């Protein structure tokens, strides 16, 4: 579960090695709307996509915060480990 108050994209990029090794299979990420109106939602989904993850669901927590649930492909980790 990832709740980085707007830094989720940086956190996901920082975990690239773990994703590439196939050590992360599922993520739950809270996305945010920044003070300038930008949302981290689209870039979060894009970064997860580069790691072979697909969005399984989007939900809203009781406090109104948006969350993304994404699952990785087992084949992605196997391919990355072989490289």
Secondary structure as a PSIPRED ss2 file (coil, helix, strand):
# PSIPRED VFORMAT (PSIPRED V4.0)

   1 X C   1.000  0.000  0.000
   2 X E   0.000  0.000  1.000
   3 X C   1.000  0.000  0.000
   4 X C   1.000  0.000  0.000
   5 X C   1.000  0.000  0.000
   6 X C   1.000  0.000  0.000
   7 X C   1.000  0.000  0.000
   8 X H   0.000  1.000  0.000
   9 X H   0.000  1.000  0.000
  10 X H   0.000  1.000  0.000
  11 X H   0.000  1.000  0.000
  12 X H   0.000  1.000  0.000
  13 X H   0.000  1.000  0.000
  14 X H   0.000  1.000  0.000
  15 X C   1.000  0.000  0.000
  16 X H   0.000  1.000  0.000
  17 X H   0.000  1.000  0.000
  18 X H   0.000  1.000  0.000
  19 X H   0.000  1.000  0.000
  20 X H   0.000  1.000  0.000
  21 X C   1.000  0.000  0.000
  22 X C   1.000  0.000  0.000
  23 X C   1.000  0.000  0.000
  24 X C   1.000  0.000  0.000
  25 X C   1.000  0.000  0.000
  26 X E   0.000  0.000  1.000
  27 X E   0.000  0.000  1.000
  28 X E   0.000  0.000  1.000
  29 X E   0.000  0.000  1.000
  30 X E   0.000  0.000  1.000
  31 X C   1.000  0.000  0.000
  32 X C   1.000  0.000  0.000
  33 X E   0.000  0.000  1.000
  34 X C   1.000  0.000  0.000
  35 X C   1.000  0.000  0.000
  36 X C   1.000  0.000  0.000
  37 X C   1.000  0.000  0.000
  38 X C   1.000  0.000  0.000
  39 X E   0.000  0.000  1.000
  40 X C   1.000  0.000  0.000
  41 X H   0.000  1.000  0.000
  42 X H   0.000  1.000  0.000
  43 X H   0.000  1.000  0.000
  44 X H   0.000  1.000  0.000
  45 X H   0.000  1.000  0.000
  46 X H   0.000  1.000  0.000
  47 X H   0.000  1.000  0.000
  48 X H   0.000  1.000  0.000
  49 X H   0.000  1.000  0.000
  50 X H   0.000  1.000  0.000
  51 X C   1.000  0.000  0.000
  52 X C   1.000  0.000  0.000
  53 X E   0.000  0.000  1.000
  54 X E   0.000  0.000  1.000
  55 X E   0.000  0.000  1.000
  56 X E   0.000  0.000  1.000
  57 X E   0.000  0.000  1.000
  58 X E   0.000  0.000  1.000
  59 X E   0.000  0.000  1.000
  60 X E   0.000  0.000  1.000
  61 X C   1.000  0.000  0.000
  62 X C   1.000  0.000  0.000
  63 X C   1.000  0.000  0.000
  64 X C   1.000  0.000  0.000
  65 X C   1.000  0.000  0.000
  66 X E   0.000  0.000  1.000
  67 X E   0.000  0.000  1.000
  68 X E   0.000  0.000  1.000
  69 X E   0.000  0.000  1.000
  70 X E   0.000  0.000  1.000
  71 X E   0.000  0.000  1.000
  72 X E   0.000  0.000  1.000
  73 X C   1.000  0.000  0.000
  74 X H   0.000  1.000  0.000
  75 X H   0.000  1.000  0.000
  76 X H   0.000  1.000  0.000
  77 X H   0.000  1.000  0.000
  78 X H   0.000  1.000  0.000
  79 X H   0.000  1.000  0.000
  80 X H   0.000  1.000  0.000
  81 X H   0.000  1.000  0.000
  82 X H   0.000  1.000  0.000
  83 X C   1.000  0.000  0.000
